């Protein structure tokens, strides 16, 4: 998740409970690891606070940092070009792949 230029003005605190409930035990759902990059001071502060409430397993799978962090654990073939990788996947392509994955999993 690229959080560049995100601050308090972009966050609806009224939705935080709803988001927390939606993410509990389900995120990251389709990935082994996740990262938020370019989150700025506000996000880093929020993540430090959230660490007190997030399971150890999830903490091991998710990090907050800059683009160098992402390059450490994402292969260039899987990283979008705009972040220094080689992947040309569009958002629609990603959604289509997720749908195919869900169909495979439902069939098993």
C-alpha angles and dihedrals in degrees: 000000000000109000098177113152092009119140143147091296089064097050124085103207090193089067095051095093091048091049093046091052092048093050099043108119094347108076127117086028104166101021135069094217138014138194139190113212132195091013096148128214096306095056093043089053092048091049092052089053093045091053088076090063103034121094118253090242092057092044089056089054101046133059138176118215146099133301092278088064092055093049089055095065107020119077114233090243089060098040119089116249092242088064096047099273137112102241117119096184115144124213090254091051089053092050090049091052091049091051092050090048091051091051091051092049092048090051092055 
